Amino acid sequence: MTVIETPPADAARPAVASTPEEVTAEWLSTALATTVHSVRTETIGTGQIGCCVRAHVEGDGLPPTLFVKLPNPDEGMRPLLHGVYRSEVLFYRDLAPTVDVRVPRCRFAALGEREGEFTLVLDDVAPRVQGDQLAGLSVADARDSAVNLAGLHGPRWCDPSLREIPDLSVPSDDDNVALQEMGGPALEAFLAELGDRLSPDERQALSEIAPLIARWANGRAERFGLLHADYRADNMLIDPEGRLPSLACDWQTLTTGLPGRDLGGFLGSSLTVDDRRAAERGIVADYHRALVGYDVTDYTVDECWDDYVYGLLQTPVVGIFGWMYGTRTARGDEMFALLMRRSCRAIADHGALAVVRAG
């Protein structure tokens, strides 16, 4: 379980850092409640949603490098991104200690006084690297990541108190109708622009998903838990040598819903089609076995498999918004086309659209 280190309740809360220049030895000393003698920062990543910094530090009880997540450099964009920043801070600060999913160790997580201000300070997890969505995960890494996913779902399986947590997304029936009203046109736009990268059967499957979105999102409400909602290869941290267990990252889409949606979205998109077909039964069984270890009862492996098939729509329904509203790049278009192709093949393999229509 991740340990969140926080200062005593009566300690003055340090201000957040919003730019790399504000990540100083003095600021880190206050935020981490220790002595930091020196710090050198380097910006990493593309900065499409926020700004990511690797901090090389000399400090008491600290590793040599830390990973710092900061808001978008464009101050005008920050209020628009407040919701995703809030979700990630909520996860690391309040929810990670209540579940058992492996994530980078968080040393500081806070929102600022103004909308869109936040800071996360995480341990650098090298030699782990980001999973490659285009190549897909190995079967071994996918199995490890699926069992790790059970550590998110199992400890708070059907926990009614999840619905009372301030700022945690608990979509209503009306919210899911609105999801369909937005998702339908987004899928149509995707087909218009990138549909030539899909087979006729795959295009047909996407067109049939659009009118089912609200029914699908509202369905099976009797089983619920915390959802990552974008659990896929790009959001896994993998050891290329296979010696260290995987970690999950990027909790900006945190919500509640049917746990099978995370599992279906993950396996349907993060393995090659051949690997998924060969390994999915065993991986789902391993995920279910891990759930049982968290005292999830009255939930058979057959029900778990059926929820997995139901959840295969997760990537087309939710992932389409990443394509529609994110920064468009050539790699991004290639990735989203591949996500849709893989997901549609899985949907077709298991008749998932018929499962959703049946309820």
C-alpha positions in Angstrom: 0.0 0.0 0.0 1.3 3.5 -0.8 2.4 5.6 2.1 1.4 9.2 2.0 3.6 11.4 4.2 2.0 14.5 5.4 3.0 17.1 8.0 1.2 17.1 11.4 -2.4 18.4 11.3 -1.4 21.6 13.2 1.4 22.4 10.8 1.0 25.3 8.4 0.3 24.0 5.0 3.0 25.0 2.6 2.0 26.9 -0.6 2.0 24.8 -3.7 4.6 25.3 -6.4 3.1 26.2 -9.8 6.3 26.5 -11.9 9.7 24.7 -12.1 11.4 27.8 -10.8 9.3 27.5 -7.6 10.6 24.0 -6.8 13.5 25.2 -4.7 15.4 23.7 -1.8 13.5 25.9 0.5 10.1 25.0 -0.9 10.9 21.3 -0.8 12.1 21.5 2.7 8.8 23.0 3.8 6.6 20.7 1.7 8.4 17.5 2.7 9.1 18.5 6.3 12.8 17.7 6.0 16.0 19.4 5.1 16.8 19.8 1.4 20.3 21.1 0.8 20.1 21.6 -2.9 17.9 20.9 -5.9 18.3 21.0 -9.7 15.3 20.6 -11.9 14.8 19.5 -15.5 11.5 19.6 -17.4 10.4 16.3 -18.9 7.5 15.1 -21.1 5.4 17.1 -23.5 3.4 19.2 -21.0 0.0 18.8 -22.7 -2.0 18.7 -19.5 0.5 20.0 -17.0 4.2 20.3 -16.5 6.4 17.5 -15.3 9.8 18.0 -13.6 12.5 15.7 -12.4 14.2 17.2 -9.4 17.7 16.1 -8.5 18.0 16.6 -4.8 20.4 16.4 -1.9 18.3 16.1 1.3 17.8 14.2 4.5 16.1 10.9 4.0 15.3 11.6 0.3 16.1 9.6 -2.8 18.4 11.3 -5.3 15.6 12.2 -7.7 11.9 13.1 -7.3 9.2 13.5 -9.9 7.1 16.7 -9.5 3.8 17.3 -11.3 2.8 21.0 -11.8 -0.1 22.8 -13.5 -0.2 23.8 -17.1 2.3 26.7 -17.8 -0.6 28.6 -19.4 -2.3 30.2 -16.5 -5.4 30.7 -18.6 -5.8 27.0 -19.1 -5.4 26.0 -15.4 -9.0 26.6 -14.3 -10.2 24.4 -17.2 -8.0 21.6 -16.0 -8.9 22.0 -12.3 -11.1 18.9 -12.3 -8.3 16.5 -13.5 -5.8 18.1 -11.1 -8.3 17.7 -8.2 -8.9 14.1 -9.0 -5.2 13.2 -8.9 -4.6 15.1 -5.7 -7.6 13.4 -4.2 -6.3 10.0 -5.1 -2.8 10.4 -3.8 -3.7 12.4 -0.7 -6.9 10.7 0.5 -7.7 7.5 -1.4 -4.4 5.7 -2.1 -3.9 4.9 1.6 -7.3 3.1 1.6 -6.6 0.7 -1.3 -3.7 -1.6 -2.2 -2.9 -0.7 -5.8 0.9 -0.2 -6.4 1.6 3.4 -7.3 4.7 5.7 -7.1 5.3 6.8 -3.5 3.7 10.2 -2.9 5.5 12.7 -0.6 3.3 15.7 -1.1 -0.1 16.3 -2.7 -2.0 19.6 -2.5 -4.3 22.0 -4.3 -3.6 25.7 -4.3 -5.8 28.5 -3.3 -6.7 29.3 -6.9 -8.4 26.9 -9.3 -5.9 24.9 -11.4 -3.1 25.2 -8.9 -1.7 22.0 -7.5 1.6 20.1 -6.8 2.4 16.4 -6.5 5.8 15.2 -5.4 6.4 11.6 -6.2 9.4 9.3 -5.9 11.2 8.8 -9.2 10.6 5.1 -10.1 13.5 4.4 -12.5 14.4 1.9 -13.9 10.7 1.5 -14.6 9.5 3.2 -17.8 6.2 4.1 -19.3 4.4 1.3 -21.0 4.2 1.5 -24.8 0.6 1.7 -26.0 1.6 1.1 -29.6 3.7 -2.0 -29.0 1.4 -3.3 -26.3 2.4 -4.9 -23.0 3.8 -8.4 -22.8 1.4 -11.0 -21.4 3.5 -11.1 -18.2 3.3 -7.4 -17.7 -0.4 -7.3 -18.5 -1.1 -10.1 -16.0 0.9 -8.3 -13.3 -0.9 -5.0 -14.0 -4.3 -6.7 -13.9 -3.6 -8.2 -10.5 -2.5 -4.8 -9.4 -5.8 -3.4 -10.6 -7.5 -5.8 -8.2 -5.7 -3.9 -5.4 -7.6 -0.8 -6.5 -11.0 -2.5 -6.7 -11.0 -5.1 -4.0 -10.4 -3.1 -0.8 -13.4 -0.8 -1.4 -15.6 -3.1 -3.4 -19.2 -1.8 -3.2 -18.2 0.5 -0.4 -21.2 2.9 0.0 -18.9 5.5 1.6 -17.4 6.1 -1.8 -20.5 8.0 -2.8 -20.0 10.4 0.1 -16.5 11.5 -0.7 -16.4 15.2 -1.7 -14.9 15.8 -5.2 -15.0 12.2 -6.2 -16.9 11.7 -9.4 -20.1 9.6 -8.9 -21.9 9.9 -12.3 -25.7 10.0 -12.2 -28.0 8.6 -14.8 -28.4 12.1 -16.2 -24.6 12.5 -16.3 -24.4 9.4 -18.4 -27.1 10.6 -20.8 -24.9 13.7 -21.2 -21.9 11.4 -21.8 -23.8 9.9 -24.7 -24.8 13.2 -26.1 -21.1 14.2 -26.2 -19.7 10.8 -27.0 -21.9 10.1 -30.0 -20.7 13.1 -32.0 -17.1 12.4 -30.9 -17.3 8.9 -32.3 -18.8 10.2 -35.5 -15.9 12.7 -35.8 -13.4 10.0 -35.2 -14.9 7.8 -37.9 -15.0 10.8 -40.3 -11.3 11.6 -39.8 -9.6 8.3 -39.0 -12.2 5.7 -40.0 -10.1 4.7 -43.0 -7.6 3.2 -40.5 -10.2 0.7 -39.3 -11.8 -2.3 -41.1 -15.4 -2.1 -42.2 -16.4 -4.4 -39.2 -14.5 -2.2 -36.8 -16.2 1.0 -38.1 -19.6 -0.7 -37.8 -18.9 -1.7 -34.2 -18.0 1.9 -33.3 -21.2 3.2 -35.0 -23.3 0.8 -33.0 -21.7 1.8 -29.7 -22.8 5.5 -29.9 -26.5 4.9 -29.1 -25.7 2.4 -26.3 -23.4 4.7 -24.3 -26.0 5.8 -21.6 -27.4 2.3 -21.2 -23.9 0.9 -20.9 -22.7 3.5 -18.4 -25.8 3.2 -16.2 -25.8 -0.6 -16.3 -24.8 -3.0 -13.6 -24.9 -0.3 -10.9 -25.2 -3.0 -8.2 -21.4 -3.5 -8.4 -19.2 -0.5 -8.1 -15.8 0.6 -6.9 -13.1 3.1 -7.5 -12.2 3.3 -11.2 -9.0 4.5 -12.7 -11.0 4.9 -16.0 -8.0 5.2 -18.2 -6.1 2.1 -17.1 -4.0 1.1 -20.1 -0.4 0.5 -21.2 0.6 4.2 -21.4 -0.4 4.6 -17.8 1.6 1.7 -16.5 5.2 2.0 -15.3 7.0 -1.2 -16.3 10.5 -2.6 -15.5 12.0 -3.5 -18.9 14.0 -6.2 -17.1 10.9 -7.7 -15.5 12.4 -7.7 -12.0 10.2 -5.1 -10.4 6.4 -5.1 -10.2 4.5 -2.6 -12.3 3.0 0.6 -10.9 -0.1 2.5 -12.0 0.0 6.2 -12.6 -2.0 9.2 -14.0 -5.1 9.3 -11.8 -6.7 12.3 -13.5 -9.8 10.3 -14.6 -10.6 8.8 -11.2 -14.3 8.0 -10.8 -16.7 5.3 -9.6 -18.4 2.6 -11.5 -18.4 -1.1 -12.6 -14.9 -2.5 -11.9 -15.1 -4.6 -15.0 -14.9 -1.5 -17.0 -11.3 -0.9 -15.9 -10.4 -4.5 -16.7 -12.1 -4.6 -20.1 -10.6 -1.3 -21.1 -7.2 -2.5 -20.0 -7.0 -5.9 -21.7 -9.0 -4.8 -24.7 -6.5 -2.1 -25.6 -3.1 -2.9 -24.0 -2.3 -6.3 -25.6 -1.9 -7.2 -29.2 -5.0 -9.0 -30.5 -3.3 -12.3 -30.7 -1.8 -12.0 -27.2 -5.2 -10.9 -25.7 -7.0 -13.9 -27.3 -4.4 -16.3 -26.0 -4.1 -14.9 -22.5 -7.3 -13.1 -21.5 -9.1 -16.0 -19.8 -6.2 -16.7 -17.6 -5.6 -13.0 -16.7 -9.2 -12.4 -15.8 -9.1 -15.5 -13.6 -5.9 -14.2 -11.9 -7.6 -10.8 -11.4 -10.6 -12.5 -9.9 -8.4 -14.6 -7.6 -6.8 -11.4 -6.3 -10.2 -9.9 -5.7 -11.2 -12.9 -3.6 -8.0 -12.2 -1.5 -9.7 -8.9 -0.6 -12.8 -10.7 0.8 -14.8 -9.9 -2.3 -17.6 -12.6 -1.9 -20.7 -13.6 -3.9 -18.8 -12.8 -7.1 -17.9 -15.8 -9.2 -15.2 -16.0 -11.9 -18.0 -16.4 -14.5 -19.6 -13.2 -13.3 -16.2 -11.5 -13.4 -15.7 -12.7 -17.0 -19.1 -11.4 -18.0 -18.3 -8.0 -16.4 -15.0 -8.0 -18.3 -16.9 -8.5 -21.6 -19.3 -5.8 -20.7 -16.4 -3.5 -19.8 -14.8 -3.9 -23.2 -16.7 -0.7 -24.3 -14.7 1.4 -21.9 -12.0 2.4 -24.3 -14.3 3.5 -27.2 -16.7 5.2 -24.9 -14.2 7.1 -22.6 -11.1 7.1 -24.7 -12.7 8.9 -27.6 -12.7 12.1 -25.4 -8.9 11.9 -25.2 -8.7 12.0 -29.0 -11.4 14.6 -29.4 -10.2 17.2 -26.8 -6.5 16.4 -26.4 -3.7 17.9 -28.4 -3.7 16.2 -31.8 -0.4 14.6 -32.9 0.6 12.1 -35.4 1.5 9.6 -32.7 -1.8 10.3 -30.9 -3.9 9.6 -34.0 -2.0 6.4 -34.6 -2.4 5.4 -31.0 -6.2 6.1 -30.8 -6.8 4.3 -34.1 -4.9 1.3 -32.6 -6.9 1.5 -29.4 -10.2 1.5 -31.3 -9.1 -1.4 -33.6 -8.0 -3.6 -30.7 -11.1 -2.8 -28.6 -13.4 -3.4 -31.5 -11.8 -6.8 -32.2 -12.3 -7.7 -28.6 -15.9 -6.5 -28.7 -16.6 -8.6 -31.8 -14.8 -11.6 -30.4 -17.1 -11.7 -27.4 -20.3 -10.2 -28.7 -20.0 -7.4 -26.2 -22.6 -5.2 -27.8 -25.2 -8.0 -27.4 -24.2 -8.3 -23.7 -24.7 -4.6 -23.2 -28.1 -4.7 -24.9 -29.1 -7.6 -22.7 -28.2 -5.6 -19.6 
